[in-house]
Amino acid sequence: MTLPSSLRAPGFVARPYWWDAAEPPKRDSGLPARAAVAIVGGGYAGLSAALTLRRLGHEVVVLDAERIGWGASSRNGGAVSGGLKLAKTDLARKHGAARADAIMATAAASFPFIEELLAREAIDCDYIRCGRFSPAWTPAHYDGMAARAARLAELTGLPTRMVPRERQREALGSDHYHGGMIADGAGSLHPGKYARGLAEAAERAGATLVDGVRVSGIRQEGSGFRIATNQGEMAADAVLVATNGYTRGPGGGSAGGAMPWLAKRLIPIASYIIATEPLAPGVIDRLFPNRRVIGDSRRVLNYFRASPDGTRVVWGGRASFRDATAEQAASALHRAMTDVFPELRDTRVTHAWTGNVAFTFDFLPHIGVQDGVHYAAGCQGSGVAMASWLGHNAALKLAGAANEQFALDSLHFPTVPTYDGTPWFLPLVGGWYRLRDRIDRMRA
Ligand SMILES: Cc1cc2nc3c(=O)[nH]c(=O)nc-3n(C[C@H](O)[C@H](O)[C@H](O)COP(=O)(O)OP(=O)(O)OC[C@H]3O[C@@H](n4cnc5c(N)ncnc54)[C@H](O)[C@@H]3O)c2cc1C
């Protein structure tokens, strides 16, 4: 069902709210004949890698099929945190206790990394270390968070605290949840401005950024590579693929994409967001005390925050597991928002948009090398800090400059038989997760 006209603000647009202030610009650089390092994908991962490689003295060209920063990196919710949503026991069972510890620690390290990157490169993107509130969908979720809170504080070096249901309004202007956890090791930024600022930092450092170049194949030639694109071919000594949720080919499946091997290991999932019209003064302060970013504990989660200027609600979620348009999904997002904030029932929507995240079959991000081609991908929908961190570490690896092995490097990267990069199973799995969320709540 599309958004009813009563909930459409005048001038409603189906495009990212972030693009009002920072639409990814069009660049006019043509495809060069060769590069020392070619990076495919101009999001946070590709740009962060480019910056690191330039700092190490390597010549770098970043290619994007659309515009630099056009993908998830200028469309996301702008919540910044490290960490993985994985139980350490599962990790330890699969990878051993020492590797599990190293994976948790390296995921947490993405948060100080991005804070330092933003400060060092003076990237103006409305960053604040506001912390995160994770409201519990059920009392059992609350107990689970309480059991993990101390470990999270230890990993991030920043405090966590539980907020019981009777004091929930100190953290969120809603009675919809069963209390929750505040984690101070989290922040928020303007994703469009971060994408733009990171691109400018990479360019300042000497990287060449090229848009409108869709890579359709990479093959080894001598000691280097030939890269086939819609604009002709180019040569490179080394290649890093950072195409994440957009890795599958233009016709669906893995054929025709930059790296079919990678497409078969990534599950692209659309995430949807709306922005509301500006609210009356004081409302945002009541709904978002301390302006923390919010991500609830449902399997099919809601994530939401105040806009950086403190006037609107920006509300996101997996509103659909089918190929819904942003406008179609907006209606479900508005409903979810008013379940949590009933006072926003008549608040209209100015923007609705969507973007792709990439999940993996082991729920871990990965960097590594396949057939000589480097890759960095799979942030599980939580990649503002992590994609930047993966790109940096993939660059260190490519340049032979890593002091120690990155814990997410060269892990076994699973796929499933016959999977070609088209997640036909999502409506089934998504529906099942939703049903389990509903059952959990009924039992709560
Ligand atoms: C709606 C939404 C909300 C999100 N909210 C949050 C959040 O609040 N917090 C958080 O931490 N994370 C969030 N994420 C996830 C985060 O945005 C991503 O993990 C991160 O931006 C991934 O960066 P990336 O560089 O790996 O990929 P992207 O930014 O997606 O970049 C990939 C690029 O590759 C290009 N490309 C693809 N194929 C080719 C090809 N063949 N040739 C050339 N170029 C190609 C694409 O055009 C694209 O620009 C969200 C994502 C979405 C979509």
PDBQT file of the ligand as one rigid body, heavy atoms in Angstrom, charges set to zero:
ROOT
HETATM    1  C1  LIG A 501      18.678   2.484   4.245  1.00  0.00    +0.000 C 
HETATM    2  C2  LIG A 501      19.958   2.124   4.965  1.00  0.00    +0.000 A 
HETATM    3  C3  LIG A 501      20.114   2.450   6.306  1.00  0.00    +0.000 A 
HETATM    4  C4  LIG A 501      21.319   2.130   6.960  1.00  0.00    +0.000 A 
HETATM    5  N1  LIG A 501      21.509   2.586   8.243  1.00  0.00    +0.000 NA
HETATM    6  C5  LIG A 501      22.719   2.423   8.829  1.00  0.00    +0.000 A 
HETATM    7  C6  LIG A 501      22.998   3.029  10.079  1.00  0.00    +0.000 A 
HETATM    8  O1  LIG A 501      22.194   3.790  10.635  1.00  0.00    +0.000 OA
HETATM    9  N2  LIG A 501      24.207   2.778  10.642  1.00  0.00    +0.000 N 
HETATM   10  C7  LIG A 501      25.141   1.983  10.042  1.00  0.00    +0.000 A 
HETATM   11  O2  LIG A 501      26.228   1.775  10.610  1.00  0.00    +0.000 OA
HETATM   12  N3  LIG A 501      24.929   1.442   8.829  1.00  0.00    +0.000 NA
HETATM   13  C8  LIG A 501      23.752   1.664   8.199  1.00  0.00    +0.000 A 
HETATM   14  N4  LIG A 501      23.537   1.165   6.943  1.00  0.00    +0.000 N 
HETATM   15  C9  LIG A 501      24.605   0.386   6.292  1.00  0.00    +0.000 C 
HETATM   16  C10 LIG A 501      25.707   1.263   5.681  1.00  0.00    +0.000 C 
HETATM   17  O3  LIG A 501      25.135   2.336   4.980  1.00  0.00    +0.000 OA
HETATM   18  C11 LIG A 501      26.540   0.401   4.728  1.00  0.00    +0.000 C 
HETATM   19  O4  LIG A 501      27.018  -0.734   5.435  1.00  0.00    +0.000 OA
HETATM   20  C12 LIG A 501      27.735   1.141   4.151  1.00  0.00    +0.000 C 
HETATM   21  O5  LIG A 501      27.355   2.394   3.623  1.00  0.00    +0.000 OA
HETATM   22  C13 LIG A 501      28.369   0.276   3.082  1.00  0.00    +0.000 C 
HETATM   23  O6  LIG A 501      29.366   1.019   2.434  1.00  0.00    +0.000 OA
HETATM   24  P1  LIG A 501      30.080   0.391   1.170  1.00  0.00    +0.000 P 
HETATM   25  O7  LIG A 501      31.119   1.354   0.717  1.00  0.00    +0.000 OA
HETATM   26  O8  LIG A 501      30.542  -0.982   1.483  1.00  0.00    +0.000 OA
HETATM   27  O9  LIG A 501      28.910   0.222   0.073  1.00  0.00    +0.000 OA
HETATM   28  P2  LIG A 501      28.026   1.295  -0.713  1.00  0.00    +0.000 P 
HETATM   29  O10 LIG A 501      28.008   2.627  -0.061  1.00  0.00    +0.000 OA
HETATM   30  O11 LIG A 501      26.716   0.668  -0.994  1.00  0.00    +0.000 OA
HETATM   31  O12 LIG A 501      28.834   1.495  -2.071  1.00  0.00    +0.000 OA
HETATM   32  C14 LIG A 501      28.916   0.506  -3.064  1.00  0.00    +0.000 C 
HETATM   33  C15 LIG A 501      29.096   1.239  -4.387  1.00  0.00    +0.000 C 
HETATM   34  O13 LIG A 501      29.491   0.267  -5.376  1.00  0.00    +0.000 OA
HETATM   35  C16 LIG A 501      29.009   0.729  -6.615  1.00  0.00    +0.000 C 
HETATM   36  N5  LIG A 501      29.007  -0.413  -7.539  1.00  0.00    +0.000 N 
HETATM   37  C17 LIG A 501      28.298  -1.560  -7.445  1.00  0.00    +0.000 A 
HETATM   38  N6  LIG A 501      28.576  -2.383  -8.478  1.00  0.00    +0.000 NA
HETATM   39  C18 LIG A 501      29.475  -1.738  -9.249  1.00  0.00    +0.000 A 
HETATM   40  C19 LIG A 501      30.156  -2.060 -10.469  1.00  0.00    +0.000 A 
HETATM   41  N7  LIG A 501      29.934  -3.229 -11.102  1.00  0.00    +0.000 N 
HETATM   42  N8  LIG A 501      31.021  -1.158 -11.000  1.00  0.00    +0.000 NA
HETATM   43  C20 LIG A 501      31.258   0.029 -10.372  1.00  0.00    +0.000 A 
HETATM   44  N9  LIG A 501      30.638   0.382  -9.202  1.00  0.00    +0.000 NA
HETATM   45  C21 LIG A 501      29.759  -0.474  -8.667  1.00  0.00    +0.000 A 
HETATM   46  C22 LIG A 501      27.616   1.265  -6.285  1.00  0.00    +0.000 C 
HETATM   47  O14 LIG A 501      27.170   2.179  -7.281  1.00  0.00    +0.000 OA
HETATM   48  C23 LIG A 501      27.831   1.897  -4.902  1.00  0.00    +0.000 C 
HETATM   49  O15 LIG A 501      28.021   3.307  -4.992  1.00  0.00    +0.000 OA
HETATM   50  C24 LIG A 501      22.343   1.438   6.269  1.00  0.00    +0.000 A 
HETATM   51  C25 LIG A 501      22.170   1.108   4.916  1.00  0.00    +0.000 A 
HETATM   52  C26 LIG A 501      20.997   1.448   4.267  1.00  0.00    +0.000 A 
HETATM   53  C27 LIG A 501      20.845   1.101   2.815  1.00  0.00    +0.000 C 
ENDROOT
TORSDOF 0
